[in-house]
């Protein structure tokens, strides 16, 4: 694919690879050297884990009291770091944290947080568990299986499908006392549910999941949220107005941009082609449209095609959620490139450009702290856990060229080596007996998590083609 203007992808890669020298404390990176990328990823991941205290005496595994959903993003990063590098350093923290926050019913509604959460918050943890199953991260002997945790979230959210407003869909918030968020139908909640159902369908072969995924997709396309002609995805709309009110774009979030990354999530629908050998052209068209628009929007020529949160980075107003999105998108891109080989040449040069610029931003505080605005190729003075997560993700994703021929790289299914135990009734009325420790009660309140629209949607796109 040719990008607009005369600045070619090839030139962009060369530009990014030679961007003004690193300082003495930058993460050193040779984007064409496997060990160099692994070392860089290890440095960024170590920096990420300095913000995690759930493995310390007196602390709660997996808990982030003021931003509970972000724990799922951290564990997402650890899963991919382990998968692409083979480094098991953090596997104990990963297993314990993902289990501890699962709740007594195995549906990621722990008692200390459930009454403050949105459907999107719960969904991100379900997708992390789904990823653990797909990457064959070992099940915990005396706990919930990763697959059953994903099934528990699906069953929980299926029960909240709301037909009283606009004929279907999930609301942003779970409960009426959460105010306007309970009447809002938004893209990320429904997109995440769609992706989870699609990935469960691919992994298990159970038609219930594929039926729900198609139902969610069709409903979304019948609303202002999804335009399956232009591939624009809007953030949200008010359910009590019967979708007659002007849809919300909430331009302060990149995934709420008219062409946000939620677009890519929609490509997961390709997943439905898992039932055929030839696939369905509808899903190929969707993936192509979503991918092309996302590349054109969030990898602008003005930055040398470095990935940018276009609505908040130039104004230096990005919040924690927005800082995480680039890392999540990097991970999803890498798996799309694996499962849909025709996208590889469009995706990998962009991930390489992003990784080189991201590594160059990690010169802060004398300990390789990373910044937000990667396109500056220097530390911008804004460190944080979210910055470290995103850099860890983009660096891990750049190991793809060295492992793409390995069968172990592609997300597995129950028929291609997946061994996580299934429990189709997980999360339903009768709780599954959990042999591990129950979550500790702290009384801390978790933030409902703002409408973080980008995340989960892309991974399913990748999954789709794996079975074709």
N, C-alpha and C positions, 0 to 999 in steps of 0.2 A: 504494500500500500504506500502511495506517495503522500507525504504530508504537505500541507499548503505552503506555498512560498518556495524559494530556491534553496533553502537550507535542508540538505538531504539528511536522511537518517544516518548514513555512513559518516557524513561530516559531523553530525551531532554527537555520535559516539566518540569520534576522535577529539572533538572539543571537550566533552566531559572527561575523557581520560587524561587530558592534559591541563585541566583547569588549574589555575594559579596555585602554586605549591602548597603542600600541607605545612602546617607549623610543626614544630618539633614534637608536639604531643598529639598530633592527629592519629587516627586509626590508620595504620599503613595498609594499603590495599592494592594488590595486583589483580585486576578483575579477570585475568586469564589464567590465574594460578589457583588450583583447588585449595592447597594448604593455606595460602594467603587469605582466601575468603573465609576458610574455617577459623583461622586465627582472629580475623576481624570480627566475625560473628561471635566468637567466644568473648571478646573484649566488650562488645556492646551488650551481650546477654548478661555478663557479670555486672555491668553497670545497672542493668534493669533490675537484677536481683538484690542490689543494695537497698532498693526501695521496699522490698518484700520482707515482712517481719513475722509472717505466719508460722515460721519454723523456729521461733525463739520461745524460750520459757515464758509462760504466762500469756502468750498471744494465741490467736485463733487461726488455724490453718485456712487459707483461702479468703480471709475476711478483709474487706476494704470498706469500713463502716460508712464513709461518706460517698463512696462511688463503687457500690457493690458489683455492678456489671463489669467493671474494668478488670476484676480478677479473672474473668473468662478470657479477656484479651491477653493477659499475661500468660495464662496457661496455654492458650492457643500458640503464642510465640514459643513457649518451651517445647510444645509438641513438635513444631516444625523444626526448631533448632536440633532437637534430638534426632528427628527423622532424617534430616539432610546431612548432619555432621556425624552422627553416630555417638556423640558425646552424651554419656549417661549421668553427668554430674548432678543434674537437677531433677532426676526422675523420681526420687523419693518425695520431694516437695510437690512435684506435679501430681503424683498419685494421691497423696494425702489431701492436698487442697481441693482437687476435683471431687473427692469423696466427701469431705467434711461439709462442703456447702450444698450437698445434694438434697438435704432435708430428710426427714424420717420416712417420707413416702416415695423417695426416689424420683422426684420431679423438679428439683431445683427451686423449691419454695420453702427454704428454711424458715423456721418459726420466727426468728429475729428480724427477718427482712420482708417476708411475704406480703404483709399488709401495706407496704409502701411501694411495691414494685409495679412496673409496667410489663405488658406482654413481651416487649422487646428485650427487657432485662433478662427475663427467664429464658427467652429464646437463645440468647448468645451463649449461655451456659450449656444448653442442649446441643448447640452446634459444636461446642468444644468437645463434649462427650462423644458426639457423632464422629468427629475427626479422630479421636483416640481409637475408636473402633475401626475406622477405615485405614488408619496407619498401623494397625496391629500393636498398639501400645498395650502391654500386658494387663489383663483384667486383674483386679485386686482379689485375692483369695477369699477374704472375709468381708466383702462389701458388694455393692451393686456393680454389675457389669456396665461397661461404657455404653454398649448398645441399649441396654434396658433403661439407662438414664435418658438417652435420647428419646426412647419410646415413651418414657414417663412424661417428658415435657410435651411431646406430641399429644398424648392422651389428655393431659391437663388443658392444653390450649384448644383442642378440638371441642371440648365441653364448653368453651367460652365463645364459640362461633355465634355471632349475634345477628339474628334475622329481624329484630324489631326496628332496626334503623338501616335503611338502604338495602334491605334484602339479604344481608350477609356480611361477612368480614369480621375481623377482630378489631376491637377498639384499642386505643393506645394503652390506657390504664385498665386495670382489672376490675375495679370496684366502683360503685356509684359515688361513694364518699370522696373519691379522688377528683371530683369536680369536672371541669371541662374536658379533661383528658379521657374521661369515661365515655363521652359522646363523640370523641374524635376518631374517625377512621383514618389510619395513617399507613404510609407505604412500608415502613420498616417492619412493623408488627406483622402485617400480612405477607410481606415478602419473605421474612424470616420463617414464618410458618410454612409457606410454600416451599422454601428451600429444604427445610427439615423433612417435610413429607416426601419430597422428591428423592432426597438422599436415602431415606429409610426404604423407599420403594426400590431403589437400585440395590441396596445392600441385601434386603430380605427377599425381594421378589413378590411381596404381599401386595395385592391389588388395592387393598384399602388405602394404603399410603398414596399410590399413584392416583386413585380416584380423588382423594382430598387435594392433592397438588393441582390437578387439573381444575377442580372446582374453584380453588383459590385463585388460580390464574384467570379463569374465565370471569370470575366475579370482579377481579381487579381491573380487567380490561373493559368492563361494563361501567366503570366509574371514572371520574376525572383523574384518578391516580395514575393510570397507565394508558399511554397512547401507543398501540402496537403498530402504528404506521410511521410515526416520527421517532419513536423510541425515547420519548420524553417521559419522565416519571416525576410526578409532583409529590410533595411531602405529605400532605394531609388535607382532609376536608371535614366539614362539620356534619356528623350523621343526623342530627336533629333537623337539619334543613333539607333532608332528603337528597343531598348532594347537589342542591341547586345553588348553594352559596359558592362564591369564588374560591377555588382551591388555594390552600396556603403554600407559598413557596419558601417562606422562612429563609431568606437569602443569607442569613448568618451561618448556615451550615452547608457544607459542600454537598452533602447528600440531599439537601433540600433544594439545591439548584435545579432549574428545569431539566438539566441533563445530568442528574446526579449519578453516583456510582450504583445506586439502587438499580439502575438500568442493567448493570451486569448481573445483578442477582437474578434478574428476570431471565437471564440466559439459562438458568438452571433448568428451565422447563425442557430444555433439550433432553434432559434426563428421561423424559417419557419415552424416548426412542429406544430405551434399554430393552423394550419388549420385542423389537424387530431387528432384523439383520441389516436392513437398508436405512432405517431411520425415517424421520418425517421431515420434509423440506421446510415445514413451518418453523421447526426449532433451529434448523441450520440458519435460516433467514434471521431469526431473532438473535441468535448469538452474533452473527456477523454485524447486524445493525447496532447492537448494544456495544460490542467491542469497538467498532470504528468510532462511534460517537464519543465513547469514554476516552479513547486515545486522543481524539481531536480536542476534547474539552480540558482534560486535566494534565496533559503533557504539552503545554503551549510552546510555540516556536520562540517566543520572547525569552524563555528561560533556558534555551538550548535543549528543549524537550525534557527537562527535569520535571518530575512529578510535582505538582503544586496544588495546594488547597486554595483554589483561585479566589474565593470570596473572603477569606480571613487572613491569609498570609501577607498579602501586600499591605493590609491595614494593621497588621500585627495585633489581631484581636482573637486569635484562635483559642478555643477552650480545650479542655483535656480530651473531650470526645473527638474533636476534629483532628487533633494531633495524632490520634490512634489510627485514623482511617487509611493513611498512606501505607502503613505496615500491613494492615489487613488486605488491602487491595493488592499489595505485592505478593502476598501468599496466594490469593485466589488466582492471580495472573499466572503464577508458576504452575499451578495445577491445570489451568485451562491449556497451557502450552503443552503439558504432558499428554492430556487426554484428547485434545483436538490438535493434532500435529500441524494442520494447515495454519494455525494461529502463531506458531512458534516464532517465525521470522518477524512478525509484527510486535510480539511481546518482549522477546529477550533483549533486543537492543535498548528498549525503554527501561527494563529492569537494570541493565548494566549502567546506563547513564544515571539512573536514580541512586544506585548503590555507591558509585564513585563520589557523587556529590554528597550523599548522606555521610559517608565515612569522613569526608573532608570537613563536615560540620562538627565533628567530635573532637574538639580541641579545648573544651571548657574545663575550668576548675582544677586544672592540673591532673585530671584523672579520666580524660577522654569523654567527658560529658558531651552529649550531642544536642544540637539545636533543632529548631523547628523548620526554618526556611532553607531547605537543602540547596536550592538553586544559587544561593550565595557562596556555597562551597567554603564556608567558614563558620565558626561558632557565632551564633547571633545573640548570646547572652540569656537564652531561655531554656534552662535545663529542666528535666523532669522524668518521671517514670515512663510517661507516655512517649516521650521522645526516644527513650532507650528501647522501648518495645518496638516502635516502628523501624528503627535502624536495625535491630536484631532480625526482624522479619524480612526486610529487603535484602539483607546480606545472606540470610539462609536461602532465600529464593534464588539467589544467583549461583547456588551450587547445582542448579538444574542441569546445565550443560555437561556436568561431570557424572551425573547419575541417571540421565534420562533413558538410557537403554536398559536399566535394571528393572526387572519385573516388580521388585519390591517397592519401587517408587510410586507407582500408580495406586490410588486408593483401592483397597480390596473390597470384595463382597463376600457374603457367606459361601458362595460357590467358587471363589477364586482365592481362598486362603484365609478369609476372615474367620476368627474363632471367638469373638466376643459373644457371650451368651444372650440369646433373645428372650424377652418376656413381653409379649404383646399386650399383657394386662397391666404393665407397670404404671404406677401413678394413679390407678383407678381407686374406687372407694375402699377396697380392702388393701391396706398397705402391704407391700412386700416386706418380709422380715429382713432387717438389715443386721448383720452380725458385727459390723464395725461400731465405733463409738458414735453416739448421738451428738449433734451439734451443741456447742456450749451456748448457754443463754447469756447474753451480755446486755441486752436492753438498748444496744446501739441502733440508731436509725440509719437505714441505707437510703441514699438519694434515689428517687424514682428513676433517675437516669434520663437525661433529656432525650428527645427523639434523635437518637444517633442513627441516622439513616444509612450510612454507607455499608456497613459491614457485611453481614452474613451472606449477602446475596450472590456473590460471584462463585463461590466454591461449587455450588451445585452445577453450574454450567460445565465445569470441568468434569464432574462425575458422569455427566450424561453419556459422553462418548466412550467411556471406558468399557462398556459392555457391548458396544456395537461391533 
